[in-house]
Amino acid sequence: MKQPEEIAAYLNDHIDEGVLGFVPAEVGQPWISVAPDTVKKIAKFLRDDQELRFNTLMCLSGVHYPAEQELGVTYHLHSTTLGHTVALKARVPIDNPRVQSVESIWKTADWHEREAWDMLGIVFDGHPNMARILCPDDWIGHPLRKDYVQQETYMGVTTRF
């Protein structure tokens, strides 16, 4: 079982681009920062490499960083065969919130990516069905953004209480 800092070093040794750095955490889980345009390549490597075998995407979460004008995606990965766990984070500018889909690598990413799109507006390039999953199709905006302004009404019903 590898520790997150060992996984980061291993990635640096085997991936030519996209690994931006390792961030140790004083509280919580450390993570590996990755470039959004290399997420799919790195995810495939993490799944297929025999030293790593990250066969499970446990969670994919979207985050809004308003002070930096960025959105982020956090991927929590686990190897059920080897027992190690790691978190990856990719950040994108709020005016071009695009990251590569990992749905073809871990099928569980399907609804996670759709939720991040629906709630935060993060577009996952290559996703086969990038559609809303929680809000109605004609909903305006992305409700988990910190600058979201709630609609006064929806289909004639008051939405504010």
N, C-alpha and C positions, 0 to 999 in steps of 0.2 A: 504494500500500500504506500503510495507516494503522498507527500505533503504538498499543499498548494504551491509553496515556493519551489519545490522540486519539479512540479509540473510546468511552472512558468519557465524555469531554466531549460527543461527538456524541449518545450515549444520554441524557445529562442534558438536552440541548437538545430532544430529540424524544420522550422518554417522561415522562409526567406523574407517575408514581409507581413505586416499586420499586427504583430504583437507589440503593443506600445509600452507595456511595463507591468510590473507586479506591484500591487498596493497592499502592504501588510495592514492588518486591522487591529487596533487596540481593543475594540469591542466588536463582536460579531465575526463574520467570515471575511478573510482576505479575498482579493479578487485579482484577475488578470484583465488589464485594459486592452481592448482590441479595436482595430479600425473597422468601421461599419461596412466598408466595401470588401472586407476579407473575412467576414463572419462565416460565410458558408464554407469556404476553404478550410478555415481553422476548425470549424465544427466537424467537418468530414474527417479531418486528420485525427481529432480527438476521439471520434467514434471508432475509426478503423485501425489506428495504430495499436499493435499488440502489447506495447508497454503501458498503454493508457486504457483502452476499451471503454470509453464513456458511452455506454449503451442506453442510458436513461437521461432524458431531459425531465428533471423533477418539476421545474417551474420556469416560466418566462414572464418577466414583469416589466411594465413600462413605468418610467419616472419622468416628472417634469422638473427641470432646474430653471426656474424663472430668472434668477439673478444672472445666470450665464447664457440665457436665451437658447437653451438646449433641451432636448429630450434624450432619454437614455433607455436602453434595454439591458436587463440583467438576466443571464442564463445560469440556472443552478443545475449542474451536471453531476451524475453519479455513475460509477462503474459497479454494477452488481457482481461482476466476476472478481474484481480486484479490490473492491471496498473503498476506493478513494472518491473524494468529492472535490469539486472546484466550482468557482463562480467566475463567469466572464461578464464584462460590461463593455458596451459600445455606446458612444454618445454621438448625437447628430444635431446639427443646427435646427432651430425651431422653424426656420423658413424653408428648409429642405429636409424634412424628417424621413429619410429613406435608409433602410438597412436591408441586407439580403435575408430572404426567408430561409429557415432551416427545417421547414415542414417536410421536405423530401428526405431529410436525414433522420429526424425524429418526428413521427406522425403526431405525437402529442402536442407538437408546436402549433398545429392547425388552429385550434380554438384559442390558444394563448395569444397567438399573433393577431387573430381577429379581434380579440378583446383589447389588445394594446392599440390597434387601429381605431376601434370604436370609441374608446375612452380617452385616448390621447392624440390620435391622428398620426401615429407612426405607420408609414407605409412599408410593407415587407415585400420587396421586389422578388418576383418569382412565385409568390403564393398563389395557389390555384383558385382561390375564392376569397379575395380580399373584400369582404362585405361585413356590414354591421352584424353583431351577434347579440348585443344586449339592448341597444336602442332601436327604435323603428327606423326603417330605411330612409325615411324623409326627415329624420332628426337633424337639427342644425347644431353644429359644433361638436366638441369633444369634452364631455362633462368632468373628467378628472384633471384637466389643465387648470392650473391655479388662477389663470386669467379668464376662465370660462364665465360667460354671462348667461344665466338661465333664461329661457324663453318665458314670457309672461303667460302664454297659453299654448296648448297643443291640441289641435283638432277641437277647439272650442272649450276646452277644459283648462281651468286655472292650474298652473304648475307650481306656483309659489304658495307657501303656507306660513 
